[in-house]
């Protein structure tokens, strides 16, 4: 089983907080940059993502695979958004989030604007549902207290 950490982070002073995601102690953004680096051709930008912000009003539903339509496309849920504009759909990193009994799985990562890029080397992640929901609960509580 993998472990997940979800927390609010302020990337720059004065900016709205964003959801930071770490898996097995590594930031998701770092993992994604490592996957994208060998795929990029000269001049292509890699890892140009930011965490989700407060526009995701129902964080619990979102991270349980039932996001607001603004942050989904079919079976995919956006977990990172465009670093420049932070608009949904502009430059998202998406994943399928599925509940499988006592496990929550993140599979099939994709960047829809680069259909030729494969994230298979990243693999999939499986989280203990109780631990995942506890991390999610802490994120939601922190959002409500700010």
N, C-alpha and C positions, 0 to 999 in steps of 0.2 A: 504494500500500500504506500501511496505517496502522501506527503503532508502538504497542507496549504495554509498560507497566511494571507489575510485580507486586512488592509489597514488604510486609513486616510493619510495621504502625504501632500505636502505643498511643494511642488517642484521649484517654484520661484516665489520670492516674497511678493505678497499682494495678489497672487493668483488663487483661484478657487482650489480647494483640495480635490485630489484625485484618488481613486482607488488604486492602491499598490498591491500587486499580486506577487507572492513568492511561492515557489513550489520546491519542496525539499531544500529549503534554505537559499535558493537562488531566485533572483528576480526574473519574472517571466520575460520582461523586456530584454534582459541579458541573454536568456536562452534563445529568444527569437532572433536577436542580432547574430548570434553564432550560426544559426541555421541559414539566415539570409545572406551573410557575407560571401560564401562561395557561389551563391546563385546569381549575384549581381554582376552585371557587365559594367565596363568603365562608365563612370558618371551616374550610375543608378544609386539612388538613396536606399539605405537599409535601416531598419529599425526606427522609422519615423512615426512612432506611436506615443500616445499618452494614455494615462489611466482614465477610466470613466469618471465623470463628474456628477454633480448633484442632479443633473437632468434625469438620471435613472432614479425615478421616484420610488419604485418598489424593488429595492436591492435584493430582498429575499427571493422574490419570484424570478428576478433576472438571473441570479446565480444558481437557481434550481432549474434552469432551462425553459422558463416560461416568461421571456422578456416582453416588454412593451414592443409593439410592432416597429417603432422607431429604431430600435436597436437589434433587429433580427432580419434575417432573410431566409425564409423557408425554415429549415431545421437548424440553422446556425445562429448563434448568439455572439454578439460583439463583446469581446473582453478587453480590447484596446481600441482606441480611436486615433484619428489624425492628430499628430503633435502640433501642427500649425493652427488649425481651426477648431479642432475637437468636435466637429460636426459628425453625427452618425452617418455612416455610409460613405464618407469622403475617402478615408484610407483606413478601413478597419482591419483588425485581426479578429477572425471569427473561429468559433469552435462549436462542436456539437456537445451539449451537456445533457447527459442522460442519467436518470435514477434507475439503478438496477438492484432492488432490494436494499441491502445494507451498504451499498456502494454507490458513489457518484462518479461517473466517468466523464472525462474530457477527451474527445477523440476528433479526428479529422480537421485539424487546424487548417485554415486557409486565408489567403489574402486575395480577395475576389478580383482586384485590379491587376494581378499578376498570375493569371491562370496556369502559366507554365512552371511556376515555382512549386516545388513539393516540400511539404513540412513533415514527410514521413520519418525523417531522421529524428525529429523531436519525439515521435511516438505518441502514445496516449498516456493519460494519467488516471489512476484509480484512487479515490479517496474514501476512507471510512466515513460513512454518512454522518454518524454522530459527531465526529471531530470536524468535519466539513461544516455542518450546520452550526456547531459551536463557534467556529471562526466567523461564519457569516453573521451569527447573532451579535458577536462583539462589534463587527463593522456597522450593523444596523443601530445598535445602542450608541455607538460613538457618533453616528450621523444625527441621531435624535437629540443628543445632548449638546450639539453645537448650534 
